[in-house]
Amino acid sequence: MTLDRSVLAFAGIMVLLSVALTAWVSHHFVWLTIFVGFNLFQSAFTGFCPAAKMLRKLGFRPGAAF
């Protein structure tokens, strides 16, 4: 799996997890959803993605975007 696809998969997992936590634990977990969405939005314009840096260190091979 390339770094690009792993970043998308990680973001999707985080959104689903935060929605589940919001529904079943506390409504304050909606802030995690907002944080993930903001990071996706800013990385589209800046090219900087903290998750990509972390996943690159874990050994995922580079893709076209990151």
N, CA, C, O and CB atoms as a CASP TS submission, in Angstrom:
PFRMAT TS
TARGET T0000
AUTHOR 0000-0000-0000
METHOD Language model
MODEL 1
PARENT N/A
ATOM      1  N   MET     1       0.850  -1.171   0.000  1.00  0.00           N
ATOM      2  CA  MET     1       0.000   0.000   0.000  1.00  0.00           C
ATOM      3  C   MET     1       0.896   1.234   0.000  1.00  0.00           C
ATOM      4  O   MET     1       1.879   1.301   0.737  1.00  0.00           O
ATOM      5  CB  MET     1      -0.967  -0.002   1.223  1.00  0.00           C
ATOM      6  N   THR     2       0.547   2.201  -0.829  1.00  0.00           N
ATOM      7  CA  THR     2       1.343   3.417  -0.888  1.00  0.00           C
ATOM      8  C   THR     2       0.988   4.344   0.268  1.00  0.00           C
ATOM      9  O   THR     2      -0.012   4.155   0.961  1.00  0.00           O
ATOM     10  CB  THR     2       1.137   4.131  -2.229  1.00  0.00           C
ATOM     11  N   LEU     3       1.820   5.330   0.450  1.00  0.00           N
ATOM     12  CA  LEU     3       1.610   6.315   1.506  1.00  0.00           C
ATOM     13  C   LEU     3       0.312   7.080   1.296  1.00  0.00           C
ATOM     14  O   LEU     3      -0.404   7.365   2.256  1.00  0.00           O
ATOM     15  CB  LEU     3       2.783   7.285   1.567  1.00  0.00           C
ATOM     16  N   ASP     4       0.003   7.416   0.043  1.00  0.00           N
ATOM     17  CA  ASP     4      -1.219   8.166  -0.250  1.00  0.00           C
ATOM     18  C   ASP     4      -2.460   7.398   0.181  1.00  0.00           C
ATOM     19  O   ASP     4      -3.344   7.946   0.840  1.00  0.00           O
ATOM     20  CB  ASP     4      -1.298   8.488  -1.739  1.00  0.00           C
ATOM     21  N   ARG     5      -2.518   6.137  -0.195  1.00  0.00           N
ATOM     22  CA  ARG     5      -3.688   5.318   0.161  1.00  0.00           C
ATOM     23  C   ARG     5      -3.753   5.052   1.656  1.00  0.00           C
ATOM     24  O   ARG     5      -4.841   4.975   2.226  1.00  0.00           O
ATOM     25  CB  ARG     5      -3.658   3.992  -0.595  1.00  0.00           C
ATOM     26  N   SER     6      -2.609   4.912   2.287  1.00  0.00           N
ATOM     27  CA  SER     6      -2.621   4.674   3.729  1.00  0.00           C
ATOM     28  C   SER     6      -3.073   5.911   4.491  1.00  0.00           C
ATOM     29  O   SER     6      -3.728   5.786   5.525  1.00  0.00           O
ATOM     30  CB  SER     6      -1.239   4.246   4.207  1.00  0.00           C
ATOM     31  N   VAL     7      -2.738   7.101   4.004  1.00  0.00           N
ATOM     32  CA  VAL     7      -3.219   8.336   4.641  1.00  0.00           C
ATOM     33  C   VAL     7      -4.735   8.427   4.510  1.00  0.00           C
ATOM     34  O   VAL     7      -5.423   8.772   5.472  1.00  0.00           O
ATOM     35  CB  VAL     7      -2.545   9.588   4.007  1.00  0.00           C
ATOM     36  N   LEU     8      -5.257   8.120   3.325  1.00  0.00           N
ATOM     37  CA  LEU     8      -6.709   8.148   3.132  1.00  0.00           C
ATOM     38  C   LEU     8      -7.403   7.112   4.016  1.00  0.00           C
ATOM     39  O   LEU     8      -8.454   7.393   4.593  1.00  0.00           O
ATOM     40  CB  LEU     8      -7.057   7.897   1.656  1.00  0.00           C
ATOM     41  N   ALA     9      -6.827   5.930   4.124  1.00  0.00           N
ATOM     42  CA  ALA     9      -7.406   4.889   4.974  1.00  0.00           C
ATOM     43  C   ALA     9      -7.370   5.304   6.440  1.00  0.00           C
ATOM     44  O   ALA     9      -8.340   5.099   7.171  1.00  0.00           O
ATOM     45  CB  ALA     9      -6.660   3.560   4.782  1.00  0.00           C
ATOM     46  N   PHE    10      -6.259   5.883   6.868  1.00  0.00           N
ATOM     47  CA  PHE    10      -6.131   6.342   8.258  1.00  0.00           C
ATOM     48  C   PHE    10      -7.158   7.434   8.557  1.00  0.00           C
ATOM     49  O   PHE    10      -7.798   7.412   9.609  1.00  0.00           O
ATOM     50  CB  PHE    10      -4.697   6.867   8.530  1.00  0.00           C
ATOM     51  N   ALA    11      -7.318   8.383   7.645  1.00  0.00           N
ATOM     52  CA  ALA    11      -8.290   9.459   7.845  1.00  0.00           C
ATOM     53  C   ALA    11      -9.709   8.893   7.909  1.00  0.00           C
ATOM     54  O   ALA    11     -10.512   9.327   8.735  1.00  0.00           O
ATOM     55  CB  ALA    11      -8.182  10.505   6.715  1.00  0.00           C
ATOM     56  N   GLY    12     -10.020   7.938   7.050  1.00  0.00           N
ATOM     57  CA  GLY    12     -11.343   7.327   7.071  1.00  0.00           C
ATOM     58  C   GLY    12     -11.617   6.595   8.369  1.00  0.00           C
ATOM     59  O   GLY    12     -12.711   6.690   8.926  1.00  0.00           O
ATOM     60  N   ILE    13     -10.627   5.867   8.846  1.00  0.00           N
ATOM     61  CA  ILE    13     -10.774   5.161  10.120  1.00  0.00           C
ATOM     62  C   ILE    13     -10.976   6.149  11.262  1.00  0.00           C
ATOM     63  O   ILE    13     -11.812   5.926  12.137  1.00  0.00           O
ATOM     64  CB  ILE    13      -9.545   4.277  10.393  1.00  0.00           C
ATOM     65  N   MET    14     -10.219   7.230  11.256  1.00  0.00           N
ATOM     66  CA  MET    14     -10.343   8.224  12.322  1.00  0.00           C
ATOM     67  C   MET    14     -11.716   8.893  12.305  1.00  0.00           C
ATOM     68  O   MET    14     -12.291   9.139  13.364  1.00  0.00           O
ATOM     69  CB  MET    14      -9.246   9.282  12.190  1.00  0.00           C
ATOM     70  N   VAL    15     -12.247   9.188  11.122  1.00  0.00           N
ATOM     71  CA  VAL    15     -13.578   9.791  11.037  1.00  0.00           C
ATOM     72  C   VAL    15     -14.635   8.823  11.541  1.00  0.00           C
ATOM     73  O   VAL    15     -15.501   9.206  12.328  1.00  0.00           O
ATOM     74  CB  VAL    15     -13.892  10.214   9.593  1.00  0.00           C
ATOM     75  N   LEU    16     -14.574   7.567  11.096  1.00  0.00           N
ATOM     76  CA  LEU    16     -15.555   6.587  11.561  1.00  0.00           C
ATOM     77  C   LEU    16     -15.459   6.353  13.065  1.00  0.00           C
ATOM     78  O   LEU    16     -16.478   6.239  13.747  1.00  0.00           O
ATOM     79  CB  LEU    16     -15.369   5.271  10.823  1.00  0.00           C
ATOM     80  N   LEU    17     -14.234   6.282  13.580  1.00  0.00           N
ATOM     81  CA  LEU    17     -14.040   6.101  15.014  1.00  0.00           C
ATOM     82  C   LEU    17     -14.591   7.288  15.801  1.00  0.00           C
ATOM     83  O   LEU    17     -15.260   7.108  16.819  1.00  0.00           O
ATOM     84  CB  LEU    17     -12.556   5.906  15.327  1.00  0.00           C
ATOM     85  N   SER    18     -14.310   8.490  15.331  1.00  0.00           N
ATOM     86  CA  SER    18     -14.772   9.672  16.060  1.00  0.00           C
ATOM     87  C   SER    18     -16.297   9.798  16.011  1.00  0.00           C
ATOM     88  O   SER    18     -16.909  10.247  16.980  1.00  0.00           O
ATOM     89  CB  SER    18     -14.123  10.937  15.485  1.00  0.00           C
ATOM     90  N   VAL    19     -16.914   9.408  14.896  1.00  0.00           N
ATOM     91  CA  VAL    19     -18.383   9.439  14.825  1.00  0.00           C
ATOM     92  C   VAL    19     -18.972   8.410  15.793  1.00  0.00           C
ATOM     93  O   VAL    19     -19.955   8.694  16.477  1.00  0.00           O
ATOM     94  CB  VAL    19     -18.874   9.160  13.371  1.00  0.00           C
ATOM     95  N   ALA    20     -18.381   7.227  15.853  1.00  0.00           N
ATOM     96  CA  ALA    20     -18.863   6.205  16.784  1.00  0.00           C
ATOM     97  C   ALA    20     -18.690   6.671  18.229  1.00  0.00           C
ATOM     98  O   ALA    20     -19.587   6.491  19.053  1.00  0.00           O
ATOM     99  CB  ALA    20     -18.116   4.873  16.560  1.00  0.00           C
ATOM    100  N   LEU    21     -17.547   7.264  18.533  1.00  0.00           N
ATOM    101  CA  LEU    21     -17.324   7.761  19.900  1.00  0.00           C
ATOM    102  C   LEU    21     -18.286   8.892  20.236  1.00  0.00           C
ATOM    103  O   LEU    21     -18.740   9.005  21.374  1.00  0.00           O
ATOM    104  CB  LEU    21     -15.874   8.242  20.070  1.00  0.00           C
ATOM    105  N   THR    22     -18.598   9.728  19.256  1.00  0.00           N
ATOM    106  CA  THR    22     -19.561  10.811  19.478  1.00  0.00           C
ATOM    107  C   THR    22     -20.945  10.239  19.778  1.00  0.00           C
ATOM    108  O   THR    22     -21.652  10.738  20.654  1.00  0.00           O
ATOM    109  CB  THR    22     -19.622  11.746  18.249  1.00  0.00           C
ATOM    110  N   ALA    23     -21.324   9.201  19.053  1.00  0.00           N
ATOM    111  CA  ALA    23     -22.655   8.618  19.235  1.00  0.00           C
ATOM    112  C   ALA    23     -22.774   7.839  20.535  1.00  0.00           C
ATOM    113  O   ALA    23     -23.817   7.883  21.188  1.00  0.00           O
ATOM    114  CB  ALA    23     -22.988   7.713  18.071  1.00  0.00           C
ATOM    115  N   TRP    24     -21.723   7.128  20.919  1.00  0.00           N
ATOM    116  CA  TRP    24     -21.863   6.196  22.031  1.00  0.00           C
ATOM    117  C   TRP    24     -21.174   6.620  23.332  1.00  0.00           C
ATOM    118  O   TRP    24     -21.488   6.081  24.393  1.00  0.00           O
ATOM    119  CB  TRP    24     -21.333   4.884  21.619  1.00  0.00           C
ATOM    120  N   VAL    25     -20.243   7.575  23.269  1.00  0.00           N
ATOM    121  CA  VAL    25     -19.513   7.933  24.484  1.00  0.00           C
ATOM    122  C   VAL    25     -19.842   9.359  24.925  1.00  0.00           C
ATOM    123  O   VAL    25     -20.416   9.568  25.993  1.00  0.00           O
ATOM    124  CB  VAL    25     -18.004   7.785  24.261  1.00  0.00           C
ATOM    125  N   SER    26     -19.477  10.329  24.103  1.00  0.00           N
ATOM    126  CA  SER    26     -19.691  11.721  24.476  1.00  0.00           C
ATOM    127  C   SER    26     -19.791  12.577  23.226  1.00  0.00           C
ATOM    128  O   SER    26     -19.101  12.332  22.237  1.00  0.00           O
ATOM    129  CB  SER    26     -18.559  12.226  25.389  1.00  0.00           C
ATOM    130  N   HIS    27     -20.645  13.573  23.277  1.00  0.00           N
ATOM    131  CA  HIS    27     -20.790  14.469  22.124  1.00  0.00           C
ATOM    132  C   HIS    27     -19.535  15.327  21.904  1.00  0.00           C
ATOM    133  O   HIS    27     -19.401  15.962  20.858  1.00  0.00           O
ATOM    134  CB  HIS    27     -22.014  15.375  22.316  1.00  0.00           C
ATOM    135  N   HIS    28     -18.640  15.352  22.853  1.00  0.00           N
ATOM    136  CA  HIS    28     -17.408  16.145  22.711  1.00  0.00           C
ATOM    137  C   HIS    28     -16.426  15.534  21.713  1.00  0.00           C
ATOM    138  O   HIS    28     -15.506  16.213  21.257  1.00  0.00           O
ATOM    139  CB  HIS    28     -16.727  16.292  24.063  1.00  0.00           C
ATOM    140  N   PHE    29     -16.612  14.267  21.373  1.00  0.00           N
ATOM    141  CA  PHE    29     -15.732  13.643  20.390  1.00  0.00           C
ATOM    142  C   PHE    29     -15.954  14.187  18.984  1.00  0.00           C
ATOM    143  O   PHE    29     -15.189  13.874  18.072  1.00  0.00           O
ATOM    144  CB  PHE    29     -15.936  12.147  20.393  1.00  0.00           C
ATOM    145  N   VAL    30     -16.987  14.994  18.802  1.00  0.00           N
ATOM    146  CA  VAL    30     -17.189  15.629  17.501  1.00  0.00           C
ATOM    147  C   VAL    30     -15.994  16.520  17.153  1.00  0.00           C
ATOM    148  O   VAL    30     -15.728  16.773  15.978  1.00  0.00           O
ATOM    149  CB  VAL    30     -18.495  16.455  17.498  1.00  0.00           C
ATOM    150  N   TRP    31     -15.273  16.994  18.176  1.00  0.00           N
ATOM    151  CA  TRP    31     -14.091  17.818  17.925  1.00  0.00           C
ATOM    152  C   TRP    31     -12.986  17.022  17.236  1.00  0.00           C
ATOM    153  O   TRP    31     -12.197  17.588  16.479  1.00  0.00           O
ATOM    154  CB  TRP    31     -13.569  18.403  19.234  1.00  0.00           C
ATOM    155  N   LEU    32     -12.923  15.731  17.488  1.00  0.00           N
ATOM    156  CA  LEU    32     -11.953  14.889  16.784  1.00  0.00           C
ATOM    157  C   LEU    32     -12.303  14.813  15.298  1.00  0.00           C
ATOM    158  O   LEU    32     -11.417  14.862  14.445  1.00  0.00           O
ATOM    159  CB  LEU    32     -11.912  13.468  17.402  1.00  0.00           C
ATOM    160  N   THR    33     -13.590  14.695  14.992  1.00  0.00           N
ATOM    161  CA  THR    33     -14.029  14.691  13.601  1.00  0.00           C
ATOM    162  C   THR    33     -13.669  16.005  12.915  1.00  0.00           C
ATOM    163  O   THR    33     -13.199  16.011  11.778  1.00  0.00           O
ATOM    164  CB  THR    33     -15.540  14.446  13.517  1.00  0.00           C
ATOM    165  N   ILE    34     -13.890  17.106  13.604  1.00  0.00           N
ATOM    166  CA  ILE    34     -13.560  18.423  13.053  1.00  0.00           C
ATOM    167  C   ILE    34     -12.059  18.549  12.840  1.00  0.00           C
ATOM    168  O   ILE    34     -11.627  19.083  11.819  1.00  0.00           O
ATOM    169  CB  ILE    34     -14.061  19.543  13.984  1.00  0.00           C
ATOM    170  N   PHE    35     -11.264  18.071  13.775  1.00  0.00           N
ATOM    171  CA  PHE    35      -9.808  18.126  13.658  1.00  0.00           C
ATOM    172  C   PHE    35      -9.317  17.330  12.448  1.00  0.00           C
ATOM    173  O   PHE    35      -8.469  17.807  11.693  1.00  0.00           O
ATOM    174  CB  PHE    35      -9.153  17.594  14.937  1.00  0.00           C
ATOM    175  N   VAL    36      -9.843  16.131  12.266  1.00  0.00           N
ATOM    176  CA  VAL    36      -9.442  15.305  11.128  1.00  0.00           C
ATOM    177  C   VAL    36      -9.848  15.977   9.821  1.00  0.00           C
ATOM    178  O   VAL    36      -9.064  16.016   8.873  1.00  0.00           O
ATOM    179  CB  VAL    36     -10.071  13.898  11.227  1.00  0.00           C
ATOM    180  N   GLY    37     -11.054  16.498   9.766  1.00  0.00           N
ATOM    181  CA  GLY    37     -11.513  17.194   8.566  1.00  0.00           C
ATOM    182  C   GLY    37     -10.675  18.420   8.251  1.00  0.00           C
ATOM    183  O   GLY    37     -10.357  18.676   7.090  1.00  0.00           O
ATOM    184  N   PHE    38     -10.316  19.179   9.276  1.00  0.00           N
ATOM    185  CA  PHE    38      -9.471  20.352   9.062  1.00  0.00           C
ATOM    186  C   PHE    38      -8.091  19.949   8.545  1.00  0.00           C
ATOM    187  O   PHE    38      -7.550  20.603   7.654  1.00  0.00           O
ATOM    188  CB  PHE    38      -9.333  21.152  10.361  1.00  0.00           C
ATOM    189  N   ASN    39      -7.523  18.885   9.094  1.00  0.00           N
ATOM    190  CA  ASN    39      -6.219  18.418   8.616  1.00  0.00           C
ATOM    191  C   ASN    39      -6.282  17.973   7.164  1.00  0.00           C
ATOM    192  O   ASN    39      -5.367  18.259   6.391  1.00  0.00           O
ATOM    193  CB  ASN    39      -5.714  17.273   9.484  1.00  0.00           C
ATOM    194  N   LEU    40      -7.349  17.278   6.780  1.00  0.00           N
ATOM    195  CA  LEU    40      -7.511  16.881   5.379  1.00  0.00           C
ATOM    196  C   LEU    40      -7.611  18.104   4.481  1.00  0.00           C
ATOM    197  O   LEU    40      -7.009  18.144   3.408  1.00  0.00           O
ATOM    198  CB  LEU    40      -8.755  15.998   5.207  1.00  0.00           C
ATOM    199  N   PHE    41      -8.366  19.093   4.917  1.00  0.00           N
ATOM    200  CA  PHE    41      -8.549  20.307   4.130  1.00  0.00           C
ATOM    201  C   PHE    41      -7.247  21.087   3.960  1.00  0.00           C
ATOM    202  O   PHE    41      -6.909  21.498   2.850  1.00  0.00           O
ATOM    203  CB  PHE    41      -9.596  21.192   4.779  1.00  0.00           C
ATOM    204  N   GLN    42      -6.518  21.290   5.052  1.00  0.00           N
ATOM    205  CA  GLN    42      -5.284  22.069   4.953  1.00  0.00           C
ATOM    206  C   GLN    42      -4.202  21.324   4.195  1.00  0.00           C
ATOM    207  O   GLN    42      -3.383  21.956   3.527  1.00  0.00           O
ATOM    208  CB  GLN    42      -4.780  22.431   6.333  1.00  0.00           C
ATOM    209  N   SER    43      -4.172  20.007   4.276  1.00  0.00           N
ATOM    210  CA  SER    43      -3.150  19.254   3.543  1.00  0.00           C
ATOM    211  C   SER    43      -3.397  19.291   2.040  1.00  0.00           C
ATOM    212  O   SER    43      -2.462  19.130   1.256  1.00  0.00           O
ATOM    213  CB  SER    43      -3.112  17.805   4.026  1.00  0.00           C
ATOM    214  N   ALA    44      -4.641  19.500   1.633  1.00  0.00           N
ATOM    215  CA  ALA    44      -4.947  19.631   0.206  1.00  0.00           C
ATOM    216  C   ALA    44      -4.293  20.873  -0.385  1.00  0.00           C
ATOM    217  O   ALA    44      -3.936  20.886  -1.563  1.00  0.00           O
ATOM    218  CB  ALA    44      -6.463  19.682  -0.014  1.00  0.00           C
ATOM    219  N   PHE    45      -4.135  21.914   0.423  1.00  0.00           N
ATOM    220  CA  PHE    45      -3.566  23.164  -0.074  1.00  0.00           C
ATOM    221  C   PHE    45      -2.081  23.312   0.232  1.00  0.00           C
ATOM    222  O   PHE    45      -1.343  23.898  -0.561  1.00  0.00           O
ATOM    223  CB  PHE    45      -4.310  24.325   0.510  1.00  0.00           C
ATOM    224  N   THR    46      -1.635  22.792   1.366  1.00  0.00           N
ATOM    225  CA  THR    46      -0.248  23.004   1.771  1.00  0.00           C
ATOM    226  C   THR    46       0.659  21.829   1.444  1.00  0.00           C
ATOM    227  O   THR    46       1.867  22.005   1.293  1.00  0.00           O
ATOM    228  CB  THR    46      -0.188  23.281   3.238  1.00  0.00           C
ATOM    229  N   GLY    47       0.092  20.631   1.332  1.00  0.00           N
ATOM    230  CA  GLY    47       0.899  19.440   1.110  1.00  0.00           C
ATOM    231  C   GLY    47       1.517  18.887   2.384  1.00  0.00           C
ATOM    232  O   GLY    47       2.221  17.878   2.342  1.00  0.00           O
ATOM    233  N   PHE    48       1.262  19.533   3.519  1.00  0.00           N
ATOM    234  CA  PHE    48       1.781  19.074   4.803  1.00  0.00           C
ATOM    235  C   PHE    48       0.736  18.223   5.496  1.00  0.00           C
ATOM    236  O   PHE    48      -0.393  18.665   5.710  1.00  0.00           O
ATOM    237  CB  PHE    48       2.188  20.265   5.695  1.00  0.00           C
ATOM    238  N   CYS    49       1.113  16.995   5.848  1.00  0.00           N
ATOM    239  CA  CYS    49       0.190  16.091   6.521  1.00  0.00           C
ATOM    240  C   CYS    49       0.935  15.369   7.640  1.00  0.00           C
ATOM    241  O   CYS    49       1.841  14.581   7.368  1.00  0.00           O
ATOM    242  CB  CYS    49      -0.430  15.074   5.517  1.00  0.00           C
ATOM    243  N   PRO    50       0.566  15.627   8.896  1.00  0.00           N
ATOM    244  CA  PRO    50       1.234  14.953  10.007  1.00  0.00           C
ATOM    245  C   PRO    50       1.106  13.431   9.941  1.00  0.00           C
ATOM    246  O   PRO    50       2.042  12.716  10.300  1.00  0.00           O
ATOM    247  CB  PRO    50       0.671  15.451  11.317  1.00  0.00           C
ATOM    248  N   ALA    51      -0.028  12.939   9.492  1.00  0.00           N
ATOM    249  CA  ALA    51      -0.213  11.487   9.383  1.00  0.00           C
ATOM    250  C   ALA    51       0.735  10.896   8.342  1.00  0.00           C
ATOM    251  O   ALA    51       1.239   9.788   8.522  1.00  0.00           O
ATOM    252  CB  ALA    51      -1.674  11.153   9.019  1.00  0.00           C
ATOM    253  N   ALA    52       0.979  11.625   7.260  1.00  0.00           N
ATOM    254  CA  ALA    52       1.898  11.139   6.224  1.00  0.00           C
ATOM    255  C   ALA    52       3.318  11.042   6.768  1.00  0.00           C
ATOM    256  O   ALA    52       4.044  10.100   6.452  1.00  0.00           O
ATOM    257  CB  ALA    52       1.866  12.064   4.992  1.00  0.00           C
ATOM    258  N   LYS    53       3.709  12.007   7.579  1.00  0.00           N
ATOM    259  CA  LYS    53       5.047  11.957   8.179  1.00  0.00           C
ATOM    260  C   LYS    53       5.181  10.741   9.092  1.00  0.00           C
ATOM    261  O   LYS    53       6.207  10.060   9.079  1.00  0.00           O
ATOM    262  CB  LYS    53       5.336  13.252   8.972  1.00  0.00           C
ATOM    263  N   MET    54       4.145  10.471   9.881  1.00  0.00           N
ATOM    264  CA  MET    54       4.169   9.335  10.796  1.00  0.00           C
ATOM    265  C   MET    54       4.192   8.011  10.025  1.00  0.00           C
ATOM    266  O   MET    54       4.963   7.108  10.351  1.00  0.00           O
ATOM    267  CB  MET    54       2.954   9.382  11.735  1.00  0.00           C
ATOM    268  N   LEU    55       3.348   7.906   9.011  1.00  0.00           N
ATOM    269  CA  LEU    55       3.272   6.664   8.247  1.00  0.00           C
ATOM    270  C   LEU    55       4.530   6.431   7.419  1.00  0.00           C
ATOM    271  O   LEU    55       4.917   5.285   7.192  1.00  0.00           O
ATOM    272  CB  LEU    55       2.053   6.681   7.340  1.00  0.00           C
ATOM    273  N   ARG    56       5.173   7.505   6.965  1.00  0.00           N
ATOM    274  CA  ARG    56       6.434   7.364   6.228  1.00  0.00           C
ATOM    275  C   ARG    56       7.513   6.772   7.133  1.00  0.00           C
ATOM    276  O   ARG    56       8.314   5.946   6.696  1.00  0.00           O
ATOM    277  CB  ARG    56       6.896   8.733   5.667  1.00  0.00           C
ATOM    278  N   LYS    57       7.528   7.199   8.393  1.00  0.00           N
ATOM    279  CA  LYS    57       8.498   6.654   9.346  1.00  0.00           C
ATOM    280  C   LYS    57       8.226   5.189   9.654  1.00  0.00           C
ATOM    281  O   LYS    57       9.130   4.447  10.039  1.00  0.00           O
ATOM    282  CB  LYS    57       8.480   7.463  10.636  1.00  0.00           C
ATOM    283  N   LEU    58       6.957   4.773   9.480  1.00  0.00           N
ATOM    284  CA  LEU    58       6.619   3.364   9.708  1.00  0.00           C
ATOM    285  C   LEU    58       6.963   2.480   8.512  1.00  0.00           C
ATOM    286  O   LEU    58       6.827   1.259   8.580  1.00  0.00           O
ATOM    287  CB  LEU    58       5.141   3.232  10.029  1.00  0.00           C
ATOM    288  N   GLY    59       7.408   3.097   7.419  1.00  0.00           N
ATOM    289  CA  GLY    59       7.898   2.307   6.300  1.00  0.00           C
ATOM    290  C   GLY    59       7.011   2.210   5.080  1.00  0.00           C
ATOM    291  O   GLY    59       7.301   1.421   4.181  1.00  0.00           O
ATOM    292  N   PHE    60       5.935   2.986   5.013  1.00  0.00           N
ATOM    293  CA  PHE    60       5.103   2.958   3.821  1.00  0.00           C
ATOM    294  C   PHE    60       5.845   3.625   2.664  1.00  0.00           C
ATOM    295  O   PHE    60       6.506   4.648   2.843  1.00  0.00           O
ATOM    296  CB  PHE    60       3.748   3.658   4.081  1.00  0.00           C
ATOM    297  N   ARG    61       5.726   3.031   1.476  1.00  0.00           N
ATOM    298  CA  ARG    61       6.446   3.578   0.331  1.00  0.00           C
ATOM    299  C   ARG    61       5.730   4.820  -0.186  1.00  0.00           C
ATOM    300  O   ARG    61       4.501   4.883  -0.175  1.00  0.00           O
ATOM    301  CB  ARG    61       6.576   2.523  -0.789  1.00  0.00           C
ATOM    302  N   PRO    62       6.496   5.802  -0.635  1.00  0.00           N
ATOM    303  CA  PRO    62       5.908   7.072  -1.102  1.00  0.00           C
ATOM    304  C   PRO    62       4.987   6.887  -2.293  1.00  0.00           C
ATOM    305  O   PRO    62       5.174   5.990  -3.114  1.00  0.00           O
ATOM    306  CB  PRO    62       7.002   8.051  -1.467  1.00  0.00           C
ATOM    307  N   GLY    63       3.988   7.755  -2.368  1.00  0.00           N
ATOM    308  CA  GLY    63       3.067   7.778  -3.481  1.00  0.00           C
ATOM    309  C   GLY    63       3.232   9.066  -4.255  1.00  0.00           C
ATOM    310  O   GLY    63       4.281   9.707  -4.183  1.00  0.00           O
ATOM    311  N   ALA    64       2.217   9.450  -4.989  1.00  0.00           N
ATOM    312  CA  ALA    64       2.305  10.628  -5.830  1.00  0.00           C
ATOM    313  C   ALA    64       2.070  11.924  -5.051  1.00  0.00           C
ATOM    314  O   ALA    64       2.672  12.947  -5.376  1.00  0.00           O
ATOM    315  CB  ALA    64       1.311  10.522  -6.957  1.00  0.00           C
ATOM    316  N   ALA    65       1.215  11.900  -4.040  1.00  0.00           N
ATOM    317  CA  ALA    65       0.831  13.138  -3.360  1.00  0.00           C
ATOM    318  C   ALA    65       1.778  13.511  -2.224  1.00  0.00           C
ATOM    319  O   ALA    65       2.068  14.691  -2.029  1.00  0.00           O
ATOM    320  CB  ALA    65      -0.570  13.010  -2.821  1.00  0.00           C
ATOM    321  N   PHE    66       2.254  12.541  -1.484  1.00  0.00           N
ATOM    322  CA  PHE    66       3.059  12.875  -0.299  1.00  0.00           C
ATOM    323  C   PHE    66       4.494  12.441  -0.518  1.00  0.00           C
ATOM    324  O   PHE    66       5.337  12.630   0.358  1.00  0.00           O
ATOM    325  CB  PHE    66       2.483  12.206   0.975  1.00  0.00           C
TER
END
